[in-house]
């Protein structure tokens, strides 16, 4: 039967069709295969829905790594210039803190305008601190871009998020409500300026209405994933926080309008969904024998991994971000990076960048049992995976990462299974 199905039936697709289209939308069909440019950067972030930012710097900041995974080595300063000088992206929340395309500003202005109403925790703070909010905004208006450290106040007692000093609350609220934007970062610390000073056209951009934004948000999520379950749609672009009932209402409305189609995915009991215009792309993906060429490493905060249950459903790969796991309970390492080779997730490695010593330390490498045993992958089956080719791909990706991080040498720690360590070490020495 055709993937479009008979009349009245849901279109059916094999699991690998959804996996292949997801790789395409995440710009991982030729990992590290294209040169970074502003146009390509914006295209990737628009397709993925956001480029996540994270403070952990044991190897590199998450957004630098995510861009390297697609484009290979580039100058960190070049990416900074695209964002903070050319302003092709701006900082806001999408899944978590992210860079998002300036072209999406009408949608995110809708969220900004609604921030006070939808995030009720701010109401008590604003009732108690209206003067602080005004003083903070006035200081930014008068003095230009300012960061948290430019305001000298002692922290109040207590613990947890609400122990932030009041000006930190004020800066965050002004940003999330669109009265300021992040102008730049100094030592990775945010510096805020009035929104119109960062994006001169800001005030003239009309925000989307609530219903229009909900439609845009759902379509953006489906585009980024290619095909998705209802759970995927709740876990991918997680901001703004929307009740599950509201998301279901929006999804049903798009299905009734014919914009979204309910599909059947092999091995999945629950229905999946795709944009109607993506059905031909899913059909092409189902026929594709080679969906990704090359090897790369993925940041734990890569958009490809935003919903890890999806990774398991499509690729048969269980992944946990062990940054948040107590040390004695970690299995794969503090900052383990999934290894993507020829469109399959074949293992993970834990790495650390020793900047002063210019040494990239590969602490641990864990390869999936099916690969080590030269068996077929559990899912995403696009032909056999050659073990020697996979080890060579890992070595090439590590050498690219070494160059990107400015290291002059690499060291290799434990490999699991241990019998593969000599072969990987030889590949890395070439």
Secondary structure, DSSP 8 states (H G I E B T S, - for coil): --TT-STTS-EEE-HHHHHHHHHHHTT-TTTT-S---HHHHHHHHHHHS-EE-----SS--HHHHHHHHHH-S--HHHHHHHHHTS-SEEEEESSSEEEEEGGGHHHHHHHHHTHHHH-THHHHHHHH-HHHHHHHHHHHHHH-SEEGGGS-----SS-SGGGS-HHHHHHHHHHHTTSEEEEEEETTEEEEEEHHHHSTTGGGS----HHHHHHHHHHHHHHHHSSEEHHHHHHSS--S---HHHHHHHHHHHHHTTSEEEEEETT-SS-EEEEGGGHHHHHHHHH-S----SEEEE-TT-GGGSSHHHHHHHH------GGGS-GGG-SS-TTEEEEEETTEEEEEEEEEEETTTTEEEEEEEEE-HHHHTT---SS--SS---HHHHHHHHHHHHHHHHHHTT-SEEEEEEEESGGGHHHHHHHHH-
